[in-house]
């Protein structure tokens, strides 16, 4: 008989029940070691399609594939045992029809073991969210700035700054809730709009570049730890990892060039038997 690994992950209903009671702490993770570091600290790990830009150096999330999401989702599941793990459905894997979204979501869930998927708002998203949730797939919505719409929008731009746009973001959030989403990411909108949505919907809002009044917050971990010189204005850097990596690599390079690495204790010798 195989030994069972005991896991007690936070569940979708537990996250949903925190609305208005306890803030929900979320970060992105794409690899097993980073997931293992973050897992005891956060409530929710998002395997975001931002991994296309952060890990793979793509110019946007548009080039991210289902296979990439599955590979990174598997790694994050291996590295974590406490947090709820949500995996993004990538561009082109869900917009065609609810059936296409169902196939993509079930493949991701079956191959990674993640507990939920996230999809960005688009015309008709409510039918897709309803189709998935009625068939056992928890869905997190994503409204406001939608990175997968970068080519339509002409860049990554804050949303809800005109009356028309504001109404659209509110309608997207309401549609996601009514269709059965268990939470909504609200990205790149003015604080009063995020607050209005948070007060309006009965499911948790997770803010990014939005408002502290949201029910939870999320950041891209690599931005938050200071891996990049440039980050969007809404990122607060809690570390200087880029500097630390540069310092470590420079120290290593200097030692190698001086012939001081490896030292005696860092080598193997013949055993005396
Ligand atoms: O892809 C991602 O990492 C995201 C978060 C930034 C919300 O969607």
py3Dmol code that shows the C-alpha trace and the ligand (Angstrom):
import py3Dmol

protein = """\
ATOM      1  CA  UNK A   1       0.000   0.000   0.000  1.00  0.00           C
ATOM      2  CA  UNK A   2       1.389   3.416  -0.883  1.00  0.00           C
ATOM      3  CA  UNK A   3       1.974   5.937   1.873  1.00  0.00           C
ATOM      4  CA  UNK A   4      -0.510   8.834   1.637  1.00  0.00           C
ATOM      5  CA  UNK A   5       0.866  12.358   1.963  1.00  0.00           C
ATOM      6  CA  UNK A   6      -1.409  14.209   4.374  1.00  0.00           C
ATOM      7  CA  UNK A   7      -2.418  17.555   2.949  1.00  0.00           C
ATOM      8  CA  UNK A   8      -4.736  20.047   4.549  1.00  0.00           C
ATOM      9  CA  UNK A   9      -5.157  22.772   2.010  1.00  0.00           C
ATOM     10  CA  UNK A  10      -7.447  25.732   2.377  1.00  0.00           C
ATOM     11  CA  UNK A  11     -10.569  25.079   0.335  1.00  0.00           C
ATOM     12  CA  UNK A  12     -12.604  27.205  -2.046  1.00  0.00           C
ATOM     13  CA  UNK A  13     -15.541  27.513   0.447  1.00  0.00           C
ATOM     14  CA  UNK A  14     -13.088  28.564   3.201  1.00  0.00           C
ATOM     15  CA  UNK A  15     -11.629  31.322   1.026  1.00  0.00           C
ATOM     16  CA  UNK A  16     -15.106  32.443  -0.016  1.00  0.00           C
ATOM     17  CA  UNK A  17     -16.286  32.547   3.613  1.00  0.00           C
ATOM     18  CA  UNK A  18     -13.588  35.071   4.490  1.00  0.00           C
ATOM     19  CA  UNK A  19     -15.492  37.841   2.680  1.00  0.00           C
ATOM     20  CA  UNK A  20     -15.629  40.857   4.979  1.00  0.00           C
ATOM     21  CA  UNK A  21     -14.109  38.859   7.892  1.00  0.00           C
ATOM     22  CA  UNK A  22     -10.466  38.021   7.293  1.00  0.00           C
ATOM     23  CA  UNK A  23      -8.118  39.418   4.639  1.00  0.00           C
ATOM     24  CA  UNK A  24      -6.981  36.932   2.000  1.00  0.00           C
ATOM     25  CA  UNK A  25      -3.231  36.954   1.302  1.00  0.00           C
ATOM     26  CA  UNK A  26      -2.324  35.831  -2.218  1.00  0.00           C
ATOM     27  CA  UNK A  27       0.900  35.665  -4.218  1.00  0.00           C
ATOM     28  CA  UNK A  28       1.930  34.114  -7.498  1.00  0.00           C
ATOM     29  CA  UNK A  29       4.172  31.029  -7.621  1.00  0.00           C
ATOM     30  CA  UNK A  30       5.541  29.196 -10.637  1.00  0.00           C
ATOM     31  CA  UNK A  31       8.099  26.757  -9.201  1.00  0.00           C
ATOM     32  CA  UNK A  32       8.238  24.154  -6.418  1.00  0.00           C
ATOM     33  CA  UNK A  33      10.926  25.847  -4.252  1.00  0.00           C
ATOM     34  CA  UNK A  34       9.200  29.248  -4.310  1.00  0.00           C
ATOM     35  CA  UNK A  35       5.832  27.593  -3.602  1.00  0.00           C
ATOM     36  CA  UNK A  36       7.404  25.805  -0.619  1.00  0.00           C
ATOM     37  CA  UNK A  37       8.703  29.118   0.805  1.00  0.00           C
ATOM     38  CA  UNK A  38       5.393  30.960   0.336  1.00  0.00           C
ATOM     39  CA  UNK A  39       3.019  28.129   1.254  1.00  0.00           C
ATOM     40  CA  UNK A  40       3.053  28.547   5.065  1.00  0.00           C
ATOM     41  CA  UNK A  41       2.728  32.336   4.746  1.00  0.00           C
ATOM     42  CA  UNK A  42      -0.088  32.905   2.235  1.00  0.00           C
ATOM     43  CA  UNK A  43      -3.678  31.683   1.823  1.00  0.00           C
ATOM     44  CA  UNK A  44      -3.729  31.364  -1.940  1.00  0.00           C
ATOM     45  CA  UNK A  45      -1.034  30.647  -4.523  1.00  0.00           C
ATOM     46  CA  UNK A  46      -1.827  31.701  -8.071  1.00  0.00           C
ATOM     47  CA  UNK A  47      -0.001  30.026 -10.915  1.00  0.00           C
ATOM     48  CA  UNK A  48      -0.576  33.121 -13.022  1.00  0.00           C
ATOM     49  CA  UNK A  49      -0.013  33.284 -16.750  1.00  0.00           C
ATOM     50  CA  UNK A  50       2.282  36.204 -15.841  1.00  0.00           C
ATOM     51  CA  UNK A  51       4.822  33.362 -15.782  1.00  0.00           C
ATOM     52  CA  UNK A  52       5.122  33.915 -19.544  1.00  0.00           C
ATOM     53  CA  UNK A  53       6.706  37.311 -18.888  1.00  0.00           C
ATOM     54  CA  UNK A  54       8.332  36.664 -15.506  1.00  0.00           C
ATOM     55  CA  UNK A  55       9.884  33.236 -16.161  1.00  0.00           C
ATOM     56  CA  UNK A  56       9.949  32.844 -19.938  1.00  0.00           C
ATOM     57  CA  UNK A  57      10.755  36.438 -20.987  1.00  0.00           C
ATOM     58  CA  UNK A  58       7.730  36.840 -23.278  1.00  0.00           C
ATOM     59  CA  UNK A  59       6.523  40.401 -24.040  1.00  0.00           C
ATOM     60  CA  UNK A  60       2.992  39.617 -22.785  1.00  0.00           C
ATOM     61  CA  UNK A  61       0.871  36.703 -21.529  1.00  0.00           C
ATOM     62  CA  UNK A  62      -0.542  36.089 -25.016  1.00  0.00           C
ATOM     63  CA  UNK A  63       2.061  33.451 -25.917  1.00  0.00           C
ATOM     64  CA  UNK A  64       1.450  31.290 -22.835  1.00  0.00           C
ATOM     65  CA  UNK A  65       0.191  27.766 -23.569  1.00  0.00           C
ATOM     66  CA  UNK A  66      -1.850  25.179 -21.681  1.00  0.00           C
ATOM     67  CA  UNK A  67       1.253  22.978 -21.508  1.00  0.00           C
ATOM     68  CA  UNK A  68       3.241  25.742 -19.780  1.00  0.00           C
ATOM     69  CA  UNK A  69       0.463  26.263 -17.231  1.00  0.00           C
ATOM     70  CA  UNK A  70       0.287  22.535 -16.523  1.00  0.00           C
ATOM     71  CA  UNK A  71       4.050  22.170 -16.061  1.00  0.00           C
ATOM     72  CA  UNK A  72       4.260  25.090 -13.625  1.00  0.00           C
ATOM     73  CA  UNK A  73       0.994  24.073 -11.908  1.00  0.00           C
ATOM     74  CA  UNK A  74       2.433  20.618 -11.222  1.00  0.00           C
ATOM     75  CA  UNK A  75       5.585  22.166  -9.747  1.00  0.00           C
ATOM     76  CA  UNK A  76       3.619  24.490  -7.450  1.00  0.00           C
ATOM     77  CA  UNK A  77       1.396  21.646  -6.249  1.00  0.00           C
ATOM     78  CA  UNK A  78       4.507  19.564  -5.444  1.00  0.00           C
ATOM     79  CA  UNK A  79       5.983  22.426  -3.438  1.00  0.00           C
ATOM     80  CA  UNK A  80       2.883  23.292  -1.390  1.00  0.00           C
ATOM     81  CA  UNK A  81       0.432  21.612   0.955  1.00  0.00           C
ATOM     82  CA  UNK A  82      -1.457  24.389   2.759  1.00  0.00           C
ATOM     83  CA  UNK A  83      -2.493  27.150   0.348  1.00  0.00           C
ATOM     84  CA  UNK A  84      -5.366  26.991  -2.108  1.00  0.00           C
ATOM     85  CA  UNK A  85      -3.780  26.687  -5.563  1.00  0.00           C
ATOM     86  CA  UNK A  86      -5.443  28.411  -8.531  1.00  0.00           C
ATOM     87  CA  UNK A  87      -4.113  28.081 -12.091  1.00  0.00           C
ATOM     88  CA  UNK A  88      -4.814  30.614 -14.875  1.00  0.00           C
ATOM     89  CA  UNK A  89      -6.456  29.439 -18.089  1.00  0.00           C
ATOM     90  CA  UNK A  90      -4.150  30.913 -20.750  1.00  0.00           C
ATOM     91  CA  UNK A  91      -5.150  33.059 -23.733  1.00  0.00           C
ATOM     92  CA  UNK A  92      -6.968  31.063 -26.400  1.00  0.00           C
ATOM     93  CA  UNK A  93      -7.804  28.102 -24.160  1.00  0.00           C
ATOM     94  CA  UNK A  94     -11.301  29.202 -23.020  1.00  0.00           C
ATOM     95  CA  UNK A  95     -12.805  32.092 -25.012  1.00  0.00           C
ATOM     96  CA  UNK A  96     -14.139  30.049 -27.936  1.00  0.00           C
ATOM     97  CA  UNK A  97     -16.932  28.303 -26.037  1.00  0.00           C
ATOM     98  CA  UNK A  98     -17.869  27.006 -22.586  1.00  0.00           C
ATOM     99  CA  UNK A  99     -17.031  23.494 -23.830  1.00  0.00           C
ATOM    100  CA  UNK A 100     -13.514  24.568 -24.828  1.00  0.00           C
ATOM    101  CA  UNK A 101     -13.078  26.174 -21.397  1.00  0.00           C
ATOM    102  CA  UNK A 102     -14.341  22.994 -19.713  1.00  0.00           C
ATOM    103  CA  UNK A 103     -11.824  20.834 -21.639  1.00  0.00           C
ATOM    104  CA  UNK A 104      -8.921  23.152 -20.792  1.00  0.00           C
ATOM    105  CA  UNK A 105      -9.913  23.474 -17.130  1.00  0.00           C
ATOM    106  CA  UNK A 106     -10.407  19.733 -16.618  1.00  0.00           C
ATOM    107  CA  UNK A 107      -7.034  19.012 -18.254  1.00  0.00           C
ATOM    108  CA  UNK A 108      -5.310  21.513 -15.961  1.00  0.00           C
ATOM    109  CA  UNK A 109      -7.097  20.239 -12.850  1.00  0.00           C
ATOM    110  CA  UNK A 110      -6.569  16.542 -13.641  1.00  0.00           C
ATOM    111  CA  UNK A 111      -2.883  16.947 -14.527  1.00  0.00           C
ATOM    112  CA  UNK A 112      -1.899  19.342 -11.733  1.00  0.00           C
ATOM    113  CA  UNK A 113      -4.337  18.595  -8.890  1.00  0.00           C
ATOM    114  CA  UNK A 114      -5.021  22.337  -8.462  1.00  0.00           C
ATOM    115  CA  UNK A 115      -8.332  23.309  -6.855  1.00  0.00           C
ATOM    116  CA  UNK A 116      -9.574  26.095  -9.128  1.00  0.00           C
ATOM    117  CA  UNK A 117      -8.924  28.041 -12.321  1.00  0.00           C
ATOM    118  CA  UNK A 118      -8.945  31.773 -13.080  1.00  0.00           C
ATOM    119  CA  UNK A 119     -10.268  33.368 -16.258  1.00  0.00           C
ATOM    120  CA  UNK A 120     -10.223  36.954 -17.452  1.00  0.00           C
ATOM    121  CA  UNK A 121     -13.499  38.720 -18.260  1.00  0.00           C
ATOM    122  CA  UNK A 122     -14.664  38.843 -21.885  1.00  0.00           C
ATOM    123  CA  UNK A 123     -17.996  39.201 -23.681  1.00  0.00           C
ATOM    124  CA  UNK A 124     -20.016  36.132 -22.645  1.00  0.00           C
ATOM    125  CA  UNK A 125     -17.751  35.108 -19.750  1.00  0.00           C
ATOM    126  CA  UNK A 126     -20.760  34.566 -17.465  1.00  0.00           C
ATOM    127  CA  UNK A 127     -21.995  31.627 -19.579  1.00  0.00           C
ATOM    128  CA  UNK A 128     -18.523  30.081 -19.372  1.00  0.00           C
ATOM    129  CA  UNK A 129     -18.208  30.568 -15.610  1.00  0.00           C
ATOM    130  CA  UNK A 130     -21.684  29.057 -15.074  1.00  0.00           C
ATOM    131  CA  UNK A 131     -20.867  26.087 -17.340  1.00  0.00           C
ATOM    132  CA  UNK A 132     -17.678  25.347 -15.380  1.00  0.00           C
ATOM    133  CA  UNK A 133     -19.013  25.850 -11.859  1.00  0.00           C
ATOM    134  CA  UNK A 134     -22.097  23.699 -12.559  1.00  0.00           C
ATOM    135  CA  UNK A 135     -19.709  20.902 -13.543  1.00  0.00           C
ATOM    136  CA  UNK A 136     -17.481  21.006 -10.469  1.00  0.00           C
ATOM    137  CA  UNK A 137     -14.835  23.541 -11.486  1.00  0.00           C
ATOM    138  CA  UNK A 138     -14.364  26.452  -9.082  1.00  0.00           C
ATOM    139  CA  UNK A 139     -13.671  29.658 -11.002  1.00  0.00           C
ATOM    140  CA  UNK A 140     -12.008  32.904  -9.994  1.00  0.00           C
ATOM    141  CA  UNK A 141     -12.927  35.858 -12.215  1.00  0.00           C
ATOM    142  CA  UNK A 142     -10.540  38.648 -13.265  1.00  0.00           C
ATOM    143  CA  UNK A 143     -11.863  42.124 -14.110  1.00  0.00           C
ATOM    144  CA  UNK A 144     -10.475  45.617 -14.737  1.00  0.00           C
ATOM    145  CA  UNK A 145      -7.059  45.525 -16.394  1.00  0.00           C
ATOM    146  CA  UNK A 146      -7.001  42.233 -18.315  1.00  0.00           C
ATOM    147  CA  UNK A 147      -3.421  41.431 -19.369  1.00  0.00           C
ATOM    148  CA  UNK A 148      -4.593  38.991 -22.074  1.00  0.00           C
ATOM    149  CA  UNK A 149      -6.397  41.919 -23.791  1.00  0.00           C
ATOM    150  CA  UNK A 150      -3.128  43.865 -24.174  1.00  0.00           C
ATOM    151  CA  UNK A 151      -3.392  43.964 -27.980  1.00  0.00           C
ATOM    152  CA  UNK A 152      -6.961  45.289 -27.971  1.00  0.00           C
ATOM    153  CA  UNK A 153      -6.130  47.873 -25.304  1.00  0.00           C
ATOM    154  CA  UNK A 154      -2.805  48.905 -26.891  1.00  0.00           C
ATOM    155  CA  UNK A 155      -0.853  48.277 -23.670  1.00  0.00           C
ATOM    156  CA  UNK A 156      -1.301  47.492 -19.983  1.00  0.00           C
ATOM    157  CA  UNK A 157      -3.584  50.364 -18.969  1.00  0.00           C
ATOM    158  CA  UNK A 158      -5.568  51.066 -15.811  1.00  0.00           C
ATOM    159  CA  UNK A 159      -9.303  50.575 -16.331  1.00  0.00           C
ATOM    160  CA  UNK A 160     -12.531  52.260 -15.240  1.00  0.00           C
ATOM    161  CA  UNK A 161     -11.353  55.838 -15.802  1.00  0.00           C
ATOM    162  CA  UNK A 162     -14.319  56.776 -17.991  1.00  0.00           C
ATOM    163  CA  UNK A 163     -18.012  56.306 -17.141  1.00  0.00           C
ATOM    164  CA  UNK A 164     -18.437  53.716 -19.888  1.00  0.00           C
ATOM    165  CA  UNK A 165     -15.419  51.707 -18.748  1.00  0.00           C
ATOM    166  CA  UNK A 166     -16.488  51.959 -15.122  1.00  0.00           C
ATOM    167  CA  UNK A 167     -19.897  50.532 -15.950  1.00  0.00           C
ATOM    168  CA  UNK A 168     -18.266  47.734 -17.917  1.00  0.00           C
ATOM    169  CA  UNK A 169     -15.963  46.717 -15.033  1.00  0.00           C
ATOM    170  CA  UNK A 170     -18.907  46.747 -12.591  1.00  0.00           C
ATOM    171  CA  UNK A 171     -21.008  44.680 -15.003  1.00  0.00           C
ATOM    172  CA  UNK A 172     -18.147  42.164 -15.415  1.00  0.00           C
ATOM    173  CA  UNK A 173     -17.793  41.762 -11.653  1.00  0.00           C
ATOM    174  CA  UNK A 174     -21.541  41.310 -11.166  1.00  0.00           C
ATOM    175  CA  UNK A 175     -21.714  38.826 -14.055  1.00  0.00           C
ATOM    176  CA  UNK A 176     -18.855  36.789 -12.572  1.00  0.00           C
ATOM    177  CA  UNK A 177     -20.571  36.678  -9.188  1.00  0.00           C
ATOM    178  CA  UNK A 178     -23.984  35.766 -10.593  1.00  0.00           C
ATOM    179  CA  UNK A 179     -22.447  33.037 -12.754  1.00  0.00           C
ATOM    180  CA  UNK A 180     -20.943  31.378  -9.661  1.00  0.00           C
ATOM    181  CA  UNK A 181     -17.346  32.626  -9.397  1.00  0.00           C
ATOM    182  CA  UNK A 182     -15.993  32.137  -5.850  1.00  0.00           C
ATOM    183  CA  UNK A 183     -13.775  35.259  -5.939  1.00  0.00           C
ATOM    184  CA  UNK A 184     -12.727  38.011  -8.346  1.00  0.00           C
ATOM    185  CA  UNK A 185      -9.336  39.562  -9.033  1.00  0.00           C
ATOM    186  CA  UNK A 186      -9.816  43.314  -9.508  1.00  0.00           C
ATOM    187  CA  UNK A 187      -6.764  44.701 -11.317  1.00  0.00           C
ATOM    188  CA  UNK A 188      -5.655  48.218 -12.197  1.00  0.00           C
ATOM    189  CA  UNK A 189      -8.744  50.248 -11.269  1.00  0.00           C
ATOM    190  CA  UNK A 190      -9.274  53.387  -9.160  1.00  0.00           C
ATOM    191  CA  UNK A 191      -9.777  52.711  -5.427  1.00  0.00           C
ATOM    192  CA  UNK A 192     -13.352  54.019  -5.368  1.00  0.00           C
ATOM    193  CA  UNK A 193     -14.347  51.632  -8.149  1.00  0.00           C
ATOM    194  CA  UNK A 194     -12.679  48.682  -6.375  1.00  0.00           C
ATOM    195  CA  UNK A 195     -14.467  49.701  -3.161  1.00  0.00           C
ATOM    196  CA  UNK A 196     -17.815  49.925  -4.947  1.00  0.00           C
ATOM    197  CA  UNK A 197     -17.352  46.438  -6.403  1.00  0.00           C
ATOM    198  CA  UNK A 198     -16.208  45.049  -3.037  1.00  0.00           C
ATOM    199  CA  UNK A 199     -19.324  46.458  -1.344  1.00  0.00           C
ATOM    200  CA  UNK A 200     -21.587  45.271  -4.174  1.00  0.00           C
ATOM    201  CA  UNK A 201     -20.595  41.601  -4.533  1.00  0.00           C
ATOM    202  CA  UNK A 202     -20.931  38.884  -1.905  1.00  0.00           C
ATOM    203  CA  UNK A 203     -17.749  37.086  -2.977  1.00  0.00           C
ATOM    204  CA  UNK A 204     -14.213  38.182  -2.059  1.00  0.00           C
ATOM    205  CA  UNK A 205     -12.443  40.716  -4.243  1.00  0.00           C
ATOM    206  CA  UNK A 206      -8.673  40.292  -4.570  1.00  0.00           C
ATOM    207  CA  UNK A 207      -7.037  43.596  -5.413  1.00  0.00           C
ATOM    208  CA  UNK A 208      -3.919  44.279  -7.471  1.00  0.00           C
ATOM    209  CA  UNK A 209      -3.321  47.945  -8.174  1.00  0.00           C
ATOM    210  CA  UNK A 210      -6.800  48.580  -6.741  1.00  0.00           C
ATOM    211  CA  UNK A 211      -7.635  49.364  -3.089  1.00  0.00           C
ATOM    212  CA  UNK A 212      -6.767  48.226   0.465  1.00  0.00           C
ATOM    213  CA  UNK A 213     -10.526  47.787   1.039  1.00  0.00           C
ATOM    214  CA  UNK A 214     -10.529  44.719  -1.220  1.00  0.00           C
ATOM    215  CA  UNK A 215     -11.074  41.462   0.657  1.00  0.00           C
ATOM    216  CA  UNK A 216      -7.562  40.320  -0.247  1.00  0.00           C
ATOM    217  CA  UNK A 217      -4.462  41.382  -2.165  1.00  0.00           C
ATOM    218  CA  UNK A 218      -2.235  39.719  -4.729  1.00  0.00           C
ATOM    219  CA  UNK A 219       1.143  40.638  -6.221  1.00  0.00           C
ATOM    220  CA  UNK A 220       3.485  38.923  -8.629  1.00  0.00           C
ATOM    221  CA  UNK A 221       6.044  37.468  -6.202  1.00  0.00           C
ATOM    222  CA  UNK A 222       9.034  38.216  -8.422  1.00  0.00           C
ATOM    223  CA  UNK A 223       8.028  41.914  -8.471  1.00  0.00           C
ATOM    224  CA  UNK A 224       7.389  41.920  -4.720  1.00  0.00           C
ATOM    225  CA  UNK A 225      10.844  40.514  -3.842  1.00  0.00           C
ATOM    226  CA  UNK A 226      12.611  43.042  -6.093  1.00  0.00           C
ATOM    227  CA  UNK A 227      13.812  40.821  -8.926  1.00  0.00           C
ATOM    228  CA  UNK A 228      13.212  43.457 -11.589  1.00  0.00           C
ATOM    229  CA  UNK A 229      14.427  47.038 -12.071  1.00  0.00           C
ATOM    230  CA  UNK A 230      11.049  48.108 -13.464  1.00  0.00           C
ATOM    231  CA  UNK A 231       7.684  47.244 -11.950  1.00  0.00           C
ATOM    232  CA  UNK A 232       4.192  48.732 -12.330  1.00  0.00           C
ATOM    233  CA  UNK A 233       3.487  51.651  -9.952  1.00  0.00           C
ATOM    234  CA  UNK A 234       1.198  49.531  -7.754  1.00  0.00           C
ATOM    235  CA  UNK A 235       3.970  47.094  -6.756  1.00  0.00           C
ATOM    236  CA  UNK A 236       5.541  47.566  -3.349  1.00  0.00           C
ATOM    237  CA  UNK A 237       8.992  45.953  -3.217  1.00  0.00           C
ATOM    238  CA  UNK A 238       9.568  44.057   0.031  1.00  0.00           C
ATOM    239  CA  UNK A 239      13.063  42.854  -0.916  1.00  0.00           C
ATOM    240  CA  UNK A 240      16.072  43.453  -3.158  1.00  0.00           C
ATOM    241  CA  UNK A 241      16.566  40.014  -4.648  1.00  0.00           C
ATOM    242  CA  UNK A 242      18.037  41.294  -7.909  1.00  0.00           C
ATOM    243  CA  UNK A 243      20.788  43.029  -5.947  1.00  0.00           C
ATOM    244  CA  UNK A 244      21.390  39.902  -3.822  1.00  0.00           C
ATOM    245  CA  UNK A 245      21.676  37.690  -6.926  1.00  0.00           C
ATOM    246  CA  UNK A 246      24.058  40.148  -8.609  1.00  0.00           C
ATOM    247  CA  UNK A 247      26.182  40.261  -5.431  1.00  0.00           C
ATOM    248  CA  UNK A 248      26.318  36.451  -5.195  1.00  0.00           C
ATOM    249  CA  UNK A 249      27.133  35.992  -8.905  1.00  0.00           C
ATOM    250  CA  UNK A 250      29.860  38.676  -8.750  1.00  0.00           C
ATOM    251  CA  UNK A 251      31.428  37.029  -5.684  1.00  0.00           C
ATOM    252  CA  UNK A 252      31.404  33.639  -7.427  1.00  0.00           C
ATOM    253  CA  UNK A 253      32.845  35.075 -10.674  1.00  0.00           C
ATOM    254  CA  UNK A 254      35.658  36.836  -8.759  1.00  0.00           C
ATOM    255  CA  UNK A 255      36.574  33.613  -6.884  1.00  0.00           C
ATOM    256  CA  UNK A 256      36.566  31.540 -10.096  1.00  0.00           C
ATOM    257  CA  UNK A 257      38.737  34.093 -11.934  1.00  0.00           C
ATOM    258  CA  UNK A 258      41.238  34.247  -9.033  1.00  0.00           C
ATOM    259  CA  UNK A 259      41.382  30.418  -8.884  1.00  0.00           C
ATOM    260  CA  UNK A 260      39.998  30.497  -5.331  1.00  0.00           C
ATOM    261  CA  UNK A 261      36.981  28.317  -6.013  1.00  0.00           C
ATOM    262  CA  UNK A 262      36.680  25.451  -5.223  1.00  0.00           C
ATOM    263  CA  UNK A 263      38.647  25.324  -1.963  1.00  0.00           C
ATOM    264  CA  UNK A 264      40.022  22.181  -0.282  1.00  0.00           C
ATOM    265  CA  UNK A 265      36.816  21.499   1.689  1.00  0.00           C
ATOM    266  CA  UNK A 266      34.738  21.750  -1.477  1.00  0.00           C
ATOM    267  CA  UNK A 267      36.448  18.864  -3.354  1.00  0.00           C
ATOM    268  CA  UNK A 268      36.401  15.030  -3.223  1.00  0.00           C
ATOM    269  CA  UNK A 269      39.525  12.941  -2.487  1.00  0.00           C
ATOM    270  CA  UNK A 270      40.520   9.291  -2.758  1.00  0.00           C
ATOM    271  CA  UNK A 271      39.232   7.256   0.175  1.00  0.00           C
ATOM    272  CA  UNK A 272      41.953   5.617   2.308  1.00  0.00           C
ATOM    273  CA  UNK A 273      40.738   2.050   2.949  1.00  0.00           C
TER     274      UNK A 273
END
"""
ligand_1 = """\
8
LIG
O -1.106 36.220 -14.127
C -1.057 36.712 -12.982
O -0.053 36.635 -12.271
C -2.261 37.399 -12.504
C -2.160 38.175 -11.227
C -1.233 39.298 -11.357
C -3.478 38.571 -10.705
O -3.277 37.328 -13.119
"""
view = py3Dmol.view(width=600, height=400)
view.addModel(protein, "pdb")
view.setStyle({"model": 0}, {"cartoon": {"style": "trace"}})
view.addModel(ligand_1, "xyz")
view.setStyle({"model": 1}, {"stick": {}})
view.zoomTo()
view.show()
